[in-house]
Amino acid sequence: MSQHTDNARVMPREVALRVLADVSDALDRYGCIHWVTDGTLLGALRENDFIAHDYDIDMGIWAESFDTAVITDLIENHGFQLLRAQGAPDAGMVLTLGRDDIHLDLFFYYPYLDNQMYYSIYTLITPTKGKRIDGVYPVIGERIRRDFLGHKIWVPANAEEHLVAQYGDDWRVPNPTWNFAT
């Protein structure tokens, strides 16, 4: 069960780490090119931990490398649920998986212009209608393995460039009020 602080969900570290490792291992087994991104990448680089006020895990995946069998495997063999599917496989797909009260967002990345790529996020306007927002980032290029709480995770070799594009030049300064939609 998640801990609650000031009405915010906070992930228990060991449970979140097991969810991250299980999804990453499954993606590796199916040849899916993936990495941690957004708040999970920020925590891994800045704090070598999950961000204290984070409530989910963020992973990116090259859309063209995705094998749908990985989702079936995670559901049938590892106890995950597919909580949400937004967008379409060829543009703007986001899948949210859940297990043990932990949510993991799998953002699909697509080639954009020159050395750029994009992925999409969705905000709820009403309970049944959302708005898609595309973010443009430097191409990941190479990935490297990084030690994270005793596990090896994939991160972009140019991770700092990615974090600057996401959070700005002051990404090293914690900001508990940061909001992806604004």
Disulfide bonds with the S-S distance in Angstrom:
none
